[in-house]
Amino acid sequence: MRFQHWAGKLAMMLALISGTAQATVVVNTGTPSNAVGAGWAFNSGHSYAGQFSLLEAMTIDSIQGYFSTDAGTVGISLFSSVEDGDGGFIPGSALRTASIATAAGALAWTGASALDWAVGPGAYWVVFSPSYSSASQASMPGWAAQPLNRYALQQGGQWYDAADLELGMGLRVNASAAAAAASVPEPGSIALFTLGLVAAGALRRRKQD
């Protein structure tokens, strides 16, 4: 019985040492107030992008955008950032991509979860690309409460600086600390856990004797 007691204690200790990385909101523009996207349609002829930065290595868990009307299947892509000498509004290369299905109805936040996208510190672009044709009346409303510093609009295969176009689309990004950093126990915890293992082994040998 005493061995089982110590085994339970050790299991609890191990759980405390290893810990679980908690997701946190790293980007939240707030809900946009313009229901028509400031005059910019969201269809297969356009892509909308917003830039954000991370100060440390993290794992992106979810990304959400704010949509009105059915935009069909929407691609959500994470792009690297480039400073192209003209304001740095052109996304670099695609790093990760997921897709979501939007539906007809009221304005709503929609996005992809359980992404598990590990990234290092730096600047990144989230790019939203719809699949519906130019006949679609979908939009990503503008005038977010806390807009990003940089937005970009792709039209006809060319990127444009959209920071001054009142694009202001909504974006939410949740991320957690990088798994490698989150799972490394402190030296004192390692010593304590080692002593616990030794004590449990001694108790087990005494019981067998």
N, C-alpha and C positions, 0 to 999 in steps of 0.2 A: 504493500500500500504506500509506504514512504517513497519507494522508487517511482510509482505512478504520480505521486504528488510532485516530486521534483521534475519529472518529465513534463508535466503540465506547466510548471513554472518556467522551464526552459523554453517551451514552445511560445509562451507569452512574451518572454524576453526576446526571442528571435524576431517575433513580429514587430516589437517595438523598435529593435535595432534596424531592421531592413526598411520599415516605413513604406508608405504608399504615396507617390507623387500626386498632389492635388491640382486639378485643373483650375486655372484662373483666367479671367478675362483680360486679354492683352490689347484688344481693340474693341471699342464700342462707340460708334458715332451717334448713338441714339436714333430714335425713329424719325425718318424724314417726314416733313409736313406737306410736301407738294405731291399730290396724287397723280400728276401727269408727267412727272419726270422732267420738269422745267423745259418741256417742248422737245425732248430728245427721245425718239422711239427706241425700243429695245427689240430688235429683230435680227435675222441672220446677216444683215449688212453691218451690224455694229458689234463691238465688244467694249465693255466698260471695265476700267481698272482703277484700283486705289492702292496707294503705297503705305506701308507701315514698317516699323523697325523693331528689332529685338536686341536687347542689351546682352543677352546670354544665350547659350545653347538651350533649345526647348523642343518639345514635341507638340506639334499642332494637333489638337483633338477634334476641333470642329470649326467650320466656316459657314456663316449665314449671310444672305443678302435679303434686301427688302424689295418685294415685287408687287406689281399690280397687274391684274389680268393674267391669262394663261400665256406663258412664254415657252411652253413645250419643254423639251429636255434642255437643261442649261448646264454647260460645262463650267466647273469651278477649277481654275488652275492657279498654281503658285509659280510665279516667275521670279527669276533673279532680277537685280536692279543694275542698271548701267547709268553712268553719268556721260551723256552723249554730247556734252558741250553746249547744249541748247536747253538748259533747264532741267535735264535729266528726267524727261517725261516719257521716255520710250522703255517699256519693259524689256528685260534681257531675254534669257532662254527659259523655256518651260521646265520646271523641276518636278512637279507632281500635278496630276489631274484626276478629278472625280466628276461625276455627273449627278444631277438631281432632276426630279420631275416636278414641274410647277402645275398648278391647276387653276381653272377659272374660279373667280370668286373675289372676295374682299382682299384688301391689302394685307400682306402677311409676311413675316420672316420665314424664310425657307432655306435649308442648307444641308450640308453633309456632315455626318458625325463619325466617330470611331476612325478617324483618318490615320492616326499614328504616323504623322510626317515629321521626322526628326530633322531639325535645321539648326544651323549655327547662328551666332550673332550677326546682325547686319540688316540691310534694308531689303524688303521683298514687295512684290506686287501681287495682289489677288485680282485675277481676270475672270469676268463673267461673260460667257459667250452663249447666246441663244441659238436654237435650231429652226425656229419658225421663220417663214419668209417675210418679205416686206409688207405683206397684207396684215400681219399681226399688229394689234393695237397695244401690245404689252409695253410696260415701261418699268424702269427702276427709279422710283420717285427721288427727287432731289431735296435740297435744303435740309440736310441732316442737322440735328441739334448741335453736334460737335464734329464738324466735317474734318476729313483728313487734310493734310497739307498739300498732297499731290494726287491729282486724278488724271486719267488719260482716256481718250476715246479713239477707238479704231473704226475707221470708215473707209471702204474701198481699198482695204489692205494697207492703209497708212495710219500711223498714230498721230494724234493731235493732243496738245496740252489742254486739258479740260478744267484746270484749276479755277479759271475765271469764267467758265461757262455755266455756272450754277448747277453743275452736274450733282455734286454733293450726295452721291448715293449712300445708302445705309450699308454698313459692314460690321459684323461681329466676328471676332476670332478668339477662340478659347485654346489655351495651351498649358502644358505642365512642364515642370523642370525636366531636363534630359534624364533619362532613366539611369545612365551610368553615374551621374553625379548624385542622384537621389538615393541610390542604393548603397553607397559607400558609407559604412558605419564609422563613428569616431574611434580613435585608438583606445580610449578608455572603455568603450562599449565592447570592443573586441576582447580586451583582457578580461572583463567581467564575464563575458559569454564563455571564454575558455576555462575560467575557474569553475563555472557552473557545470561544464561538461566533465571536468575532472572529478568534481564532487559526486555527480550522478554515477560515474563509472565506479567510484569507490563504494558507494552504497549498493550498487548492483552486485559487486564482487562479494561484499560482506553478506548479502542475502543468500548468494549461492553457497558460501562457506557454511 
